[in-house]
Amino acid sequence: MNKTRKGDVLLSKFRINMLPTNKLLHRFNIVSSSNCEFCIHDEETISHILLHCSRYRDPRLQLLKEIQDLNTDYSDTSLQSLLNLDKNAKIKLRAFEKFFLSCNRF
């Protein structure tokens, strides 16, 4: 995947926890609710988008597959484990970039 300016900005915001999720936008009174527009009862956070929201199921499965392909022993799908930037950091970050771009959310 080619690097894009939009992808780089998304990754930067992701790494500093500033992606414009409803939780963040609600904090600044930009949206009326912090809840996910798709799930309704769940707060829209980065972890909700990455791990739980059914709207992003297919991009999530692709992200997990790409990360698991880096290490065939990999089975931990916790957010902390996904964010662990080990020796495959650049590849993982590009997989996250692809995930966020494919979500068409930001």
Biopython code that builds the backbone (N, CA, C, O; Angstrom):
import numpy as np
from Bio.PDB.StructureBuilder import StructureBuilder

atoms = [
    (1, "MET", "N", (0.839, -1.176, 0.000)),
    (1, "MET", "CA", (0.000, 0.000, 0.000)),
    (1, "MET", "C", (0.882, 1.237, 0.000)),
    (1, "MET", "O", (1.848, 1.327, 0.758)),
    (2, "ASN", "N", (0.539, 2.189, -0.859)),
    (2, "ASN", "CA", (1.288, 3.430, -0.920)),
    (2, "ASN", "C", (0.917, 4.340, 0.243)),
    (2, "ASN", "O", (-0.239, 4.400, 0.663)),
    (3, "LYS", "N", (1.915, 5.040, 0.752)),
    (3, "LYS", "CA", (1.660, 6.005, 1.814)),
    (3, "LYS", "C", (0.889, 7.183, 1.234)),
    (3, "LYS", "O", (1.137, 7.616, 0.108)),
    (4, "THR", "N", (-0.040, 7.685, 2.015)),
    (4, "THR", "CA", (-0.780, 8.879, 1.614)),
    (4, "THR", "C", (-0.726, 9.888, 2.746)),
    (4, "THR", "O", (-0.504, 9.531, 3.903)),
    (5, "ARG", "N", (-0.928, 11.129, 2.408)),
    (5, "ARG", "CA", (-0.959, 12.174, 3.435)),
    (5, "ARG", "C", (-2.099, 11.911, 4.408)),
    (5, "ARG", "O", (-1.917, 12.019, 5.621)),
    (6, "LYS", "N", (-3.278, 11.565, 3.884)),
    (6, "LYS", "CA", (-4.426, 11.292, 4.739)),
    (6, "LYS", "C", (-4.121, 10.126, 5.683)),
    (6, "LYS", "O", (-4.445, 10.182, 6.869)),
    (7, "GLY", "N", (-3.501, 9.077, 5.156)),
    (7, "GLY", "CA", (-3.138, 7.933, 5.988)),
    (7, "GLY", "C", (-2.157, 8.302, 7.077)),
    (7, "GLY", "O", (-2.283, 7.848, 8.215)),
    (8, "ASP", "N", (-1.179, 9.125, 6.735)),
    (8, "ASP", "CA", (-0.197, 9.566, 7.732)),
    (8, "ASP", "C", (-0.861, 10.394, 8.838)),
    (8, "ASP", "O", (-0.531, 10.247, 10.014)),
    (9, "VAL", "N", (-1.798, 11.264, 8.450)),
    (9, "VAL", "CA", (-2.507, 12.087, 9.443)),
    (9, "VAL", "C", (-3.343, 11.193, 10.350)),
    (9, "VAL", "O", (-3.357, 11.382, 11.567)),
    (10, "LEU", "N", (-4.037, 10.224, 9.767)),
    (10, "LEU", "CA", (-4.844, 9.294, 10.576)),
    (10, "LEU", "C", (-3.975, 8.536, 11.572)),
    (10, "LEU", "O", (-4.338, 8.401, 12.741)),
    (11, "LEU", "N", (-2.833, 8.045, 11.113)),
    (11, "LEU", "CA", (-1.928, 7.317, 12.013)),
    (11, "LEU", "C", (-1.430, 8.214, 13.133)),
    (11, "LEU", "O", (-1.356, 7.780, 14.283)),
    (12, "SER", "N", (-1.093, 9.443, 12.821)),
    (12, "SER", "CA", (-0.616, 10.366, 13.854)),
    (12, "SER", "C", (-1.701, 10.618, 14.889)),
    (12, "SER", "O", (-1.433, 10.584, 16.090)),
    (13, "LYS", "N", (-2.920, 10.872, 14.436)),
    (13, "LYS", "CA", (-4.027, 11.109, 15.362)),
    (13, "LYS", "C", (-4.328, 9.857, 16.173)),
    (13, "LYS", "O", (-4.642, 9.946, 17.360)),
    (14, "PHE", "N", (-4.234, 8.699, 15.544)),
    (14, "PHE", "CA", (-4.452, 7.427, 16.236)),
    (14, "PHE", "C", (-3.441, 7.247, 17.354)),
    (14, "PHE", "O", (-3.806, 6.862, 18.465)),
    (15, "ARG", "N", (-2.185, 7.520, 17.073)),
    (15, "ARG", "CA", (-1.120, 7.298, 18.044)),
    (15, "ARG", "C", (-1.188, 8.246, 19.233)),
    (15, "ARG", "O", (-0.678, 7.925, 20.306)),
    (16, "ILE", "N", (-1.813, 9.414, 19.057)),
    (16, "ILE", "CA", (-1.950, 10.350, 20.181)),
    (16, "ILE", "C", (-3.387, 10.387, 20.710)),
    (16, "ILE", "O", (-3.761, 11.296, 21.450)),
    (17, "ASN", "N", (-4.178, 9.399, 20.326)),
    (17, "ASN", "CA", (-5.556, 9.248, 20.813)),
    (17, "ASN", "C", (-6.427, 10.465, 20.480)),
    (17, "ASN", "O", (-7.225, 10.905, 21.307)),
    (18, "MET", "N", (-6.271, 11.001, 19.276)),
    (18, "MET", "CA", (-7.034, 12.179, 18.873)),
    (18, "MET", "C", (-7.836, 11.952, 17.599)),
    (18, "MET", "O", (-8.193, 12.914, 16.919)),
    (19, "LEU", "N", (-8.124, 10.700, 17.262)),
    (19, "LEU", "CA", (-9.019, 10.473, 16.132)),
    (19, "LEU", "C", (-10.384, 11.059, 16.490)),
    (19, "LEU", "O", (-10.818, 10.944, 17.636)),
    (20, "PRO", "N", (-11.062, 11.680, 15.538)),
    (20, "PRO", "CA", (-12.331, 12.341, 15.856)),
    (20, "PRO", "C", (-13.491, 11.358, 16.043)),
    (20, "PRO", "O", (-14.422, 11.312, 15.239)),
    (21, "THR", "N", (-13.413, 10.591, 17.103)),
    (21, "THR", "CA", (-14.520, 9.694, 17.454)),
    (21, "THR", "C", (-15.626, 10.528, 18.090)),
    (21, "THR", "O", (-15.398, 11.672, 18.483)),
    (22, "ASN", "N", (-16.809, 9.960, 18.189)),
    (22, "ASN", "CA", (-17.901, 10.698, 18.818)),
    (22, "ASN", "C", (-17.593, 11.044, 20.273)),
    (22, "ASN", "O", (-18.026, 12.082, 20.772)),
    (23, "LYS", "N", (-16.851, 10.181, 20.946)),
    (23, "LYS", "CA", (-16.489, 10.495, 22.337)),
    (23, "LYS", "C", (-15.671, 11.780, 22.396)),
    (23, "LYS", "O", (-15.947, 12.652, 23.221)),
    (24, "LEU", "N", (-14.681, 11.905, 21.540)),
    (24, "LEU", "CA", (-13.845, 13.100, 21.512)),
    (24, "LEU", "C", (-14.646, 14.314, 21.042)),
    (24, "LEU", "O", (-14.550, 15.389, 21.634)),
    (25, "LEU", "N", (-15.432, 14.144, 19.984)),
    (25, "LEU", "CA", (-16.213, 15.262, 19.452)),
    (25, "LEU", "C", (-17.263, 15.745, 20.457)),
    (25, "LEU", "O", (-17.552, 16.939, 20.537)),
    (26, "HIS", "N", (-17.822, 14.817, 21.215)),
    (26, "HIS", "CA", (-18.810, 15.184, 22.236)),
    (26, "HIS", "C", (-18.144, 15.985, 23.354)),
    (26, "HIS", "O", (-18.739, 16.912, 23.904)),
    (27, "ARG", "N", (-16.941, 15.629, 23.675)),
    (27, "ARG", "CA", (-16.190, 16.343, 24.719)),
    (27, "ARG", "C", (-16.027, 17.825, 24.371)),
    (27, "ARG", "O", (-15.986, 18.679, 25.256)),
    (28, "PHE", "N", (-15.935, 18.116, 23.074)),
    (28, "PHE", "CA", (-15.784, 19.495, 22.619)),
    (28, "PHE", "C", (-17.106, 20.087, 22.117)),
    (28, "PHE", "O", (-17.116, 21.116, 21.441)),
    (29, "ASN", "N", (-18.214, 19.428, 22.454)),
    (29, "ASN", "CA", (-19.559, 19.890, 22.085)),
    (29, "ASN", "C", (-19.754, 20.046, 20.580)),
    (29, "ASN", "O", (-20.447, 20.958, 20.129)),
    (30, "ILE", "N", (-19.143, 19.153, 19.808)),
    (30, "ILE", "CA", (-19.287, 19.188, 18.352)),
    (30, "ILE", "C", (-20.428, 18.274, 17.916)),
    (30, "ILE", "O", (-21.112, 18.553, 16.932)),
    (31, "VAL", "N", (-20.629, 17.189, 18.649)),
    (31, "VAL", "CA", (-21.765, 16.295, 18.404)),
    (31, "VAL", "C", (-22.568, 16.180, 19.693)),
    (31, "VAL", "O", (-22.057, 16.436, 20.783)),
    (32, "SER", "N", (-23.831, 15.792, 19.554)),
    (32, "SER", "CA", (-24.718, 15.774, 20.725)),
    (32, "SER", "C", (-24.562, 14.525, 21.587)),
    (32, "SER", "O", (-24.968, 14.523, 22.749)),
    (33, "SER", "N", (-23.979, 13.464, 21.032)),
    (33, "SER", "CA", (-23.846, 12.225, 21.800)),
    (33, "SER", "C", (-22.477, 11.604, 21.562)),
    (33, "SER", "O", (-21.907, 11.719, 20.477)),
    (34, "SER", "N", (-21.964, 10.950, 22.583)),
    (34, "SER", "CA", (-20.684, 10.245, 22.440)),
    (34, "SER", "C", (-20.887, 8.814, 21.939)),
    (34, "SER", "O", (-19.919, 8.083, 21.729)),
    (35, "ASN", "N", (-22.135, 8.422, 21.750)),
    (35, "ASN", "CA", (-22.425, 7.050, 21.343)),
    (35, "ASN", "C", (-22.139, 6.815, 19.861)),
    (35, "ASN", "O", (-22.185, 7.730, 19.038)),
    (36, "CYS", "N", (-21.848, 5.571, 19.561)),
    (36, "CYS", "CA", (-21.644, 5.132, 18.189)),
    (36, "CYS", "C", (-22.968, 5.251, 17.439)),
    (36, "CYS", "O", (-24.005, 4.808, 17.933)),
    (37, "GLU", "N", (-22.937, 5.838, 16.267)),
    (37, "GLU", "CA", (-24.153, 6.007, 15.479)),
    (37, "GLU", "C", (-24.685, 4.679, 14.956)),
    (37, "GLU", "O", (-25.863, 4.569, 14.618)),
    (38, "PHE", "N", (-23.832, 3.686, 14.892)),
    (38, "PHE", "CA", (-24.236, 2.375, 14.399)),
    (38, "PHE", "C", (-24.721, 1.476, 15.532)),
    (38, "PHE", "O", (-25.743, 0.803, 15.403)),
    (39, "CYS", "N", (-23.993, 1.466, 16.629)),
    (39, "CYS", "CA", (-24.327, 0.582, 17.754)),
    (39, "CYS", "C", (-25.298, 1.225, 18.750)),
    (39, "CYS", "O", (-25.915, 0.521, 19.550)),
    (40, "ILE", "N", (-25.434, 2.508, 18.710)),
    (40, "ILE", "CA", (-26.350, 3.346, 19.488)),
    (40, "ILE", "C", (-26.063, 3.354, 20.991)),
    (40, "ILE", "O", (-25.966, 4.429, 21.583)),
    (41, "HIS", "N", (-25.927, 2.194, 21.620)),
    (41, "HIS", "CA", (-25.775, 2.144, 23.075)),
    (41, "HIS", "C", (-24.312, 2.120, 23.540)),
    (41, "HIS", "O", (-24.039, 2.223, 24.736)),
    (42, "ASP", "N", (-23.394, 1.987, 22.612)),
    (42, "ASP", "CA", (-21.981, 1.934, 22.974)),
    (42, "ASP", "C", (-21.305, 3.259, 22.637)),
    (42, "ASP", "O", (-21.570, 3.866, 21.599)),
    (43, "GLU", "N", (-20.436, 3.685, 23.530)),
    (43, "GLU", "CA", (-19.676, 4.900, 23.296)),
    (43, "GLU", "C", (-18.689, 4.661, 22.155)),
    (43, "GLU", "O", (-18.013, 3.633, 22.117)),
    (44, "GLU", "N", (-18.609, 5.611, 21.229)),
    (44, "GLU", "CA", (-17.690, 5.460, 20.114)),
    (44, "GLU", "C", (-16.308, 5.942, 20.516)),
    (44, "GLU", "O", (-16.060, 7.144, 20.620)),
    (45, "THR", "N", (-15.421, 5.001, 20.738)),
    (45, "THR", "CA", (-14.025, 5.256, 21.070)),
    (45, "THR", "C", (-13.162, 4.563, 20.029)),
    (45, "THR", "O", (-13.667, 3.814, 19.192)),
    (46, "ILE", "N", (-11.884, 4.809, 20.080)),
    (46, "ILE", "CA", (-10.979, 4.121, 19.157)),
    (46, "ILE", "C", (-11.040, 2.613, 19.393)),
    (46, "ILE", "O", (-11.088, 1.837, 18.439)),
    (47, "SER", "N", (-11.037, 2.202, 20.646)),
    (47, "SER", "CA", (-11.084, 0.761, 20.921)),
    (47, "SER", "C", (-12.414, 0.159, 20.476)),
    (47, "SER", "O", (-12.449, -0.986, 20.026)),
    (48, "HIS", "N", (-13.515, 0.917, 20.594)),
    (48, "HIS", "CA", (-14.803, 0.410, 20.112)),
    (48, "HIS", "C", (-14.741, 0.167, 18.597)),
    (48, "HIS", "O", (-15.187, -0.872, 18.110)),
    (49, "ILE", "N", (-14.191, 1.123, 17.872)),
    (49, "ILE", "CA", (-14.079, 0.985, 16.417)),
    (49, "ILE", "C", (-13.153, -0.177, 16.058)),
    (49, "ILE", "O", (-13.472, -0.985, 15.186)),
    (50, "LEU", "N", (-12.007, -0.256, 16.734)),
    (50, "LEU", "CA", (-11.028, -1.305, 16.415)),
    (50, "LEU", "C", (-11.482, -2.716, 16.797)),
    (50, "LEU", "O", (-11.169, -3.681, 16.099)),
    (51, "LEU", "N", (-12.213, -2.831, 17.895)),
    (51, "LEU", "CA", (-12.453, -4.165, 18.449)),
    (51, "LEU", "C", (-13.909, -4.616, 18.512)),
    (51, "LEU", "O", (-14.169, -5.818, 18.556)),
    (52, "HIS", "N", (-14.858, -3.695, 18.517)),
    (52, "HIS", "CA", (-16.223, -4.120, 18.830)),
    (52, "HIS", "C", (-17.294, -3.775, 17.808)),
    (52, "HIS", "O", (-18.216, -4.566, 17.611)),
    (53, "CYS", "N", (-17.208, -2.648, 17.166)),
    (53, "CYS", "CA", (-18.291, -2.172, 16.314)),
    (53, "CYS", "C", (-18.516, -3.115, 15.134)),
    (53, "CYS", "O", (-17.598, -3.398, 14.364)),
    (54, "SER", "N", (-19.737, -3.590, 15.008)),
    (54, "SER", "CA", (-20.040, -4.536, 13.928)),
    (54, "SER", "C", (-19.981, -3.869, 12.553)),
    (54, "SER", "O", (-19.837, -4.552, 11.539)),
    (55, "ARG", "N", (-20.090, -2.558, 12.514)),
    (55, "ARG", "CA", (-19.989, -1.831, 11.249)),
    (55, "ARG", "C", (-18.618, -2.029, 10.602)),
    (55, "ARG", "O", (-18.505, -2.033, 9.376)),
    (56, "TYR", "N", (-17.586, -2.191, 11.415)),
    (56, "TYR", "CA", (-16.214, -2.303, 10.910)),
    (56, "TYR", "C", (-15.680, -3.730, 10.992)),
    (56, "TYR", "O", (-14.468, -3.939, 11.041)),
    (57, "ARG", "N", (-16.564, -4.690, 11.006)),
    (57, "ARG", "CA", (-16.184, -6.101, 11.147)),
    (57, "ARG", "C", (-15.220, -6.542, 10.035)),
    (57, "ARG", "O", (-14.171, -7.117, 10.326)),
    (58, "ASP", "N", (-15.557, -6.284, 8.785)),
    (58, "ASP", "CA", (-14.711, -6.741, 7.681)),
    (58, "ASP", "C", (-13.331, -6.085, 7.676)),
    (58, "ASP", "O", (-12.327, -6.785, 7.541)),
    (59, "PRO", "N", (-13.254, -4.745, 7.821)),
    (59, "PRO", "CA", (-11.903, -4.157, 7.912)),
    (59, "PRO", "C", (-11.118, -4.677, 9.118)),
    (59, "PRO", "O", (-9.900, -4.841, 9.045)),
    (60, "ARG", "N", (-11.824, -4.939, 10.235)),
    (60, "ARG", "CA", (-11.166, -5.465, 11.436)),
    (60, "ARG", "C", (-10.581, -6.849, 11.164)),
    (60, "ARG", "O", (-9.444, -7.130, 11.543)),
    (61, "LEU", "N", (-11.353, -7.707, 10.511)),
    (61, "LEU", "CA", (-10.859, -9.052, 10.194)),
    (61, "LEU", "C", (-9.632, -8.982, 9.290)),
    (61, "LEU", "O", (-8.692, -9.760, 9.453)),
    (62, "GLN", "N", (-9.640, -8.052, 8.337)),
    (62, "GLN", "CA", (-8.482, -7.890, 7.458)),
    (62, "GLN", "C", (-7.269, -7.395, 8.247)),
    (62, "GLN", "O", (-6.150, -7.861, 8.032)),
    (63, "LEU", "N", (-7.497, -6.448, 9.162)),
    (63, "LEU", "CA", (-6.412, -5.947, 10.012)),
    (63, "LEU", "C", (-5.810, -7.080, 10.837)),
    (63, "LEU", "O", (-4.591, -7.246, 10.879)),
    (64, "LEU", "N", (-6.667, -7.856, 11.489)),
    (64, "LEU", "CA", (-6.176, -8.969, 12.312)),
    (64, "LEU", "C", (-5.420, -9.989, 11.473)),
    (64, "LEU", "O", (-4.397, -10.517, 11.909)),
    (65, "LYS", "N", (-5.916, -10.268, 10.279)),
    (65, "LYS", "CA", (-5.234, -11.220, 9.396)),
    (65, "LYS", "C", (-3.844, -10.716, 9.031)),
    (65, "LYS", "O", (-2.874, -11.472, 9.061)),
    (66, "GLU", "N", (-3.753, -9.438, 8.688)),
    (66, "GLU", "CA", (-2.446, -8.880, 8.326)),
    (66, "GLU", "C", (-1.470, -8.939, 9.492)),
    (66, "GLU", "O", (-0.291, -9.234, 9.300)),
    (67, "ILE", "N", (-1.951, -8.660, 10.697)),
    (67, "ILE", "CA", (-1.078, -8.705, 11.874)),
    (67, "ILE", "C", (-0.718, -10.143, 12.222)),
    (67, "ILE", "O", (0.426, -10.431, 12.575)),
    (68, "GLN", "N", (-1.684, -11.041, 12.125)),
    (68, "GLN", "CA", (-1.409, -12.454, 12.414)),
    (68, "GLN", "C", (-0.444, -13.046, 11.393)),
    (68, "GLN", "O", (0.347, -13.927, 11.732)),
    (69, "ASP", "N", (-0.496, -12.576, 10.151)),
    (69, "ASP", "CA", (0.429, -13.067, 9.125)),
    (69, "ASP", "C", (1.874, -12.704, 9.441)),
    (69, "ASP", "O", (2.801, -13.354, 8.956)),
    (70, "LEU", "N", (2.069, -11.665, 10.254)),
    (70, "LEU", "CA", (3.422, -11.281, 10.663)),
    (70, "LEU", "C", (4.014, -12.302, 11.619)),
    (70, "LEU", "O", (5.228, -12.501, 11.658)),
    (71, "ASN", "N", (3.147, -12.945, 12.389)),
    (71, "ASN", "CA", (3.585, -13.905, 13.393)),
    (71, "ASN", "C", (2.528, -14.993, 13.487)),
    (71, "ASN", "O", (1.438, -14.754, 14.007)),
    (72, "THR", "N", (2.834, -16.172, 12.995)),
    (72, "THR", "CA", (1.844, -17.247, 12.957)),
    (72, "THR", "C", (1.432, -17.718, 14.345)),
    (72, "THR", "O", (0.392, -18.361, 14.487)),
    (73, "ASP", "N", (2.220, -17.414, 15.372)),
    (73, "ASP", "CA", (1.859, -17.783, 16.741)),
    (73, "ASP", "C", (0.939, -16.754, 17.377)),
    (73, "ASP", "O", (0.459, -16.952, 18.494)),
    (74, "TYR", "N", (0.693, -15.665, 16.678)),
    (74, "TYR", "CA", (-0.077, -14.547, 17.219)),
    (74, "TYR", "C", (-1.550, -14.929, 17.361)),
    (74, "TYR", "O", (-2.188, -15.338, 16.391)),
    (75, "SER", "N", (-2.084, -14.793, 18.573)),
    (75, "SER", "CA", (-3.502, -15.071, 18.783)),
    (75, "SER", "C", (-4.162, -14.052, 19.712)),
    (75, "SER", "O", (-5.383, -14.063, 19.867)),
    (76, "ASP", "N", (-3.382, -13.181, 20.323)),
    (76, "ASP", "CA", (-3.914, -12.195, 21.257)),
    (76, "ASP", "C", (-4.459, -10.999, 20.479)),
    (76, "ASP", "O", (-3.711, -10.314, 19.781)),
    (77, "THR", "N", (-5.757, -10.752, 20.600)),
    (77, "THR", "CA", (-6.367, -9.642, 19.877)),
    (77, "THR", "C", (-6.727, -8.485, 20.802)),
    (77, "THR", "O", (-7.568, -7.657, 20.450)),
    (78, "SER", "N", (-6.108, -8.413, 21.971)),
    (78, "SER", "CA", (-6.373, -7.286, 22.858)),
    (78, "SER", "C", (-5.794, -6.016, 22.230)),
    (78, "SER", "O", (-4.830, -6.067, 21.467)),
    (79, "LEU", "N", (-6.394, -4.896, 22.563)),
    (79, "LEU", "CA", (-5.927, -3.631, 22.013)),
    (79, "LEU", "C", (-4.465, -3.402, 22.358)),
    (79, "LEU", "O", (-3.694, -2.951, 21.511)),
    (80, "GLN", "N", (-4.079, -3.705, 23.573)),
    (80, "GLN", "CA", (-2.689, -3.511, 24.002)),
    (80, "GLN", "C", (-1.738, -4.333, 23.142)),
    (80, "GLN", "O", (-0.676, -3.854, 22.744)),
    (81, "SER", "N", (-2.122, -5.560, 22.861)),
    (81, "SER", "CA", (-1.273, -6.411, 22.046)),
    (81, "SER", "C", (-1.203, -5.911, 20.605)),
    (81, "SER", "O", (-0.139, -5.925, 19.986)),
    (82, "LEU", "N", (-2.351, -5.468, 20.076)),
    (82, "LEU", "CA", (-2.363, -4.928, 18.716)),
    (82, "LEU", "C", (-1.466, -3.705, 18.594)),
    (82, "LEU", "O", (-0.819, -3.499, 17.567)),
    (83, "LEU", "N", (-1.432, -2.901, 19.643)),
    (83, "LEU", "CA", (-0.674, -1.654, 19.603)),
    (83, "LEU", "C", (0.798, -1.831, 19.932)),
    (83, "LEU", "O", (1.575, -0.885, 19.812)),
    (84, "ASN", "N", (1.189, -3.022, 20.342)),
    (84, "ASN", "CA", (2.582, -3.289, 20.655)),
    (84, "ASN", "C", (3.414, -3.187, 19.376)),
    (84, "ASN", "O", (3.324, -4.036, 18.490)),
    (85, "LEU", "N", (4.212, -2.146, 19.301)),
    (85, "LEU", "CA", (4.998, -1.917, 18.090)),
    (85, "LEU", "C", (6.364, -2.576, 18.232)),
    (85, "LEU", "O", (7.340, -1.953, 18.652)),
    (86, "ASP", "N", (6.401, -3.824, 17.878)),
    (86, "ASP", "CA", (7.620, -4.615, 17.980)),
    (86, "ASP", "C", (8.462, -4.442, 16.717)),
    (86, "ASP", "O", (8.426, -3.388, 16.082)),
    (87, "LYS", "N", (9.191, -5.443, 16.368)),
    (87, "LYS", "CA", (10.077, -5.373, 15.206)),
    (87, "LYS", "C", (9.313, -5.174, 13.896)),
    (87, "LYS", "O", (9.898, -4.763, 12.894)),
    (88, "ASN", "N", (8.016, -5.460, 13.899)),
    (88, "ASN", "CA", (7.186, -5.290, 12.710)),
    (88, "ASN", "C", (6.379, -3.992, 12.764)),
    (88, "ASN", "O", (5.309, -3.905, 12.161)),
    (89, "ALA", "N", (6.874, -3.006, 13.465)),
    (89, "ALA", "CA", (6.116, -1.776, 13.720)),
    (89, "ALA", "C", (5.644, -1.104, 12.434)),
    (89, "ALA", "O", (4.476, -0.727, 12.331)),
    (90, "LYS", "N", (6.526, -0.949, 11.462)),
    (90, "LYS", "CA", (6.136, -0.255, 10.232)),
    (90, "LYS", "C", (5.028, -0.994, 9.499)),
    (90, "LYS", "O", (4.110, -0.374, 8.962)),
    (91, "ILE", "N", (5.113, -2.297, 9.477)),
    (91, "ILE", "CA", (4.093, -3.099, 8.796)),
    (91, "ILE", "C", (2.769, -2.999, 9.552)),
    (91, "ILE", "O", (1.710, -2.864, 8.940)),
    (92, "LYS", "N", (2.832, -3.065, 10.883)),
    (92, "LYS", "CA", (1.614, -2.935, 11.692)),
    (92, "LYS", "C", (0.971, -1.571, 11.486)),
    (92, "LYS", "O", (-0.245, -1.470, 11.323)),
    (93, "LEU", "N", (1.780, -0.530, 11.494)),
    (93, "LEU", "CA", (1.235, 0.813, 11.321)),
    (93, "LEU", "C", (0.563, 0.966, 9.965)),
    (93, "LEU", "O", (-0.485, 1.604, 9.869)),
    (94, "ARG", "N", (1.138, 0.403, 8.929)),
    (94, "ARG", "CA", (0.511, 0.465, 7.603)),
    (94, "ARG", "C", (-0.776, -0.349, 7.583)),
    (94, "ARG", "O", (-1.715, 0.012, 6.873)),
    (95, "ALA", "N", (-0.842, -1.435, 8.341)),
    (95, "ALA", "CA", (-2.082, -2.208, 8.440)),
    (95, "ALA", "C", (-3.161, -1.379, 9.141)),
    (95, "ALA", "O", (-4.322, -1.403, 8.732)),
    (96, "PHE", "N", (-2.787, -0.648, 10.192)),
    (96, "PHE", "CA", (-3.738, 0.245, 10.864)),
    (96, "PHE", "C", (-4.182, 1.359, 9.916)),
    (96, "PHE", "O", (-5.361, 1.711, 9.878)),
    (97, "GLU", "N", (-3.247, 1.907, 9.160)),
    (97, "GLU", "CA", (-3.592, 2.948, 8.196)),
    (97, "GLU", "C", (-4.631, 2.417, 7.202)),
    (97, "GLU", "O", (-5.632, 3.077, 6.923)),
    (98, "LYS", "N", (-4.384, 1.246, 6.689)),
    (98, "LYS", "CA", (-5.319, 0.619, 5.739)),
    (98, "LYS", "C", (-6.686, 0.414, 6.392)),
    (98, "LYS", "O", (-7.719, 0.645, 5.762)),
    (99, "PHE", "N", (-6.692, -0.024, 7.665)),
    (99, "PHE", "CA", (-7.949, -0.217, 8.398)),
    (99, "PHE", "C", (-8.730, 1.089, 8.479)),
    (99, "PHE", "O", (-9.906, 1.131, 8.116)),
    (100, "PHE", "N", (-8.088, 2.151, 8.952)),
    (100, "PHE", "CA", (-8.789, 3.425, 9.134)),
    (100, "PHE", "C", (-9.265, 3.999, 7.805)),
    (100, "PHE", "O", (-10.357, 4.563, 7.737)),
    (101, "LEU", "N", (-8.471, 3.867, 6.757)),
    (101, "LEU", "CA", (-8.896, 4.364, 5.448)),
    (101, "LEU", "C", (-10.082, 3.554, 4.912)),
    (101, "LEU", "O", (-11.000, 4.118, 4.316)),
    (102, "SER", "N", (-10.062, 2.250, 5.120)),
    (102, "SER", "CA", (-11.156, 1.408, 4.608)),
    (102, "SER", "C", (-12.445, 1.596, 5.377)),
    (102, "SER", "O", (-13.519, 1.279, 4.867)),
    (103, "CYS", "N", (-12.361, 2.105, 6.593)),
    (103, "CYS", "CA", (-13.568, 2.365, 7.390)),
    (103, "CYS", "C", (-14.358, 3.562, 6.863)),
    (103, "CYS", "O", (-15.559, 3.671, 7.109)),
    (104, "ASN", "N", (-13.699, 4.441, 6.153)),
    (104, "ASN", "CA", (-14.344, 5.663, 5.659)),
    (104, "ASN", "C", (-15.056, 6.432, 6.769)),
    (104, "ASN", "O", (-16.104, 7.035, 6.539)),
    (105, "ARG", "N", (-14.501, 6.408, 7.940)),
    (105, "ARG", "CA", (-15.106, 7.069, 9.094)),
    (105, "ARG", "C", (-14.448, 8.421, 9.369)),
    (105, "ARG", "O", (-15.106, 9.339, 9.859)),
    (106, "PHE", "N", (-13.191, 8.550, 9.066)),
    (106, "PHE", "CA", (-12.445, 9.756, 9.430)),
    (106, "PHE", "C", (-12.002, 10.515, 8.182)),
    (106, "PHE", "O", (-11.360, 11.560, 8.290)),
]
sb = StructureBuilder()
sb.init_structure("model")
sb.init_model(0)
sb.init_chain("A")
sb.init_seg("    ")
for serial, (resi, resn, name, xyz) in enumerate(atoms, 1):
    if name == "N":
        sb.init_residue(resn, " ", resi, " ")
    sb.init_atom(name, np.array(xyz, "f"), 0.0, 1.0, " ", f" {name:<3s}", serial, name[0])
structure = sb.get_structure()
